[in-house]
């Protein structure tokens, strides 16, 4: 595949806000590209948004630690599901946005330490998160997420920990059901002004289902340099190698009933699998100027190579091949400015920035000769470039009142150069999308421990390059596909006390040109995409954390979500107005009761429950609701410089059979991805610190 250069650009930095104290305001000092309100200070009463902060010390250690779905299942409004298929990654949707994604993440922006893990076209890769060196995860949902550009559902940002002050080396080993094995080695230390944190890991599994064997290697390095009292530099390096990950595909209802662990016949026949190699580097520079302004410069770049064997030969004239090879180069940079000042005699924080991001991708398609690469069927080079500008202001209107207002302008360009002319077609083409997304939020601190807020905003979501890649008929890009826009509104309530924390949010979103999975491409099982007319999402999010006794804690996260098509006539001419959006449960619940009788030992009972979900747009197929119970325990002991922590967990204690995730509108009615019955995991974390 032909390599291509990527552009380094200057771009935006993301927002900051003012923390509202009951009396005098105290401005949050934030890096510009940090998510709005994303501070390690959990006192967020003055923020007019729905935000969840997941700190590493609050998350259970008795987990595999390899999938983003493990911590995110605690977040209301967010559906994060382990598909038991590493070829397609974790399935994530926020308030129903992104539920259509058959792989990767759409509609939700992903970042790690300010570096985008979502490409300019809006597609993100959750496998790239560094969960082994996690300090915290911030999740933002609702209208103010529109201030971040090409996403309607929200923002998920991971923050890495600094390395330990004293040199520390740790090893974490886990084994579990279905041949699961994971090993992680981690090192951290402080050398003068330089902080080092590094980790490498390998995961191997035979998989719950047939034909789902996986090996995944990851490496991450974080270097932090305190240049002087006013400036700092952070360098980040990451790599992922995942060769020949088998894909069992979704099951039909009949196949599910016959054998829920089987792979469909096409998976074995065409040896469906995916290989991914991804390397990325980024730099964050922050400096506070003499006038107390703060500037942030971020530069990143990388490459991603993918080879995927699909479940059909792809040898017809316009099919584009059953083996896809992608050679991507991407990069960008961000420049942000922030100032705490006063306007009209009111304290105000201003943030502004400009931004460009770029991805260039060589795409080739070959015939799938029953698991071997055959003749060339498609060759093109596709470019996506985004340009952005924003201005944000947060105002302290009065001791109890805070206002956040801003807008972002986004322009996204898609270009394709067709290099495969053997079919007699030149399918080169281009399309431009641009949108201004304003947002406004108002917060009132009712008492020192209670606040209420309201927010409105306009969201914007383009089709991804993959969704544009194929037409239902013929060859070339599906340039008729339009971006979706969403008008979002939200009101909320927050309570913060020593033993109790409560968050409630009521939201409503009206979406135009909802992007949906359309009819399969002619003579293939490949998905194509289309626009529905209008849809509506409305719902309630609730989370409660309560310290019941000195050693007993309860937690609950509940979401009620009603998501329907208001106007939609599909490709068959069926009127689907009033139908539920597929893949979205009406009710979802996560609950946990954790007990820590001694300082080192902890155990907990978890429950995850989803109501029934429809699998397709016409609601003719569905997955029944379920409730699954899990148990976990760990014990940490310090022996001089050594720290030992054995752990264990059992998932699906009741040994229930249920559907873990759905492939929305899956080709050939292959919608269902079953979850494992009762399964287990045990492990040991060993660390040594040199004082």
PyMOL commands that set and color helices and strands:
alter all, ss='L'
color gray80, all
select helices_A, chain A and resi 56-58+69-72+126-128+143-148+253-258+265-269+465-468+667-669
alter helices_A, ss='H'
color red, helices_A
select strands_A, chain A and resi 18-19+26-27+50-55+78-81+91-94+108-112+115-116+134-141+154-160+168-176+180-191+194-205+214-228+231-246+273-288+294-309+323-343+346-368+373-398+401-418+429-447+450-461+484-496+500-512+515-517+529-531+534-549+552-567+587-595+601-610+613-614+622-623+626-639+642-651+659-662+672-674+679-689
alter strands_A, ss='S'
color yellow, strands_A
deselect
rebuild
show_as cartoon
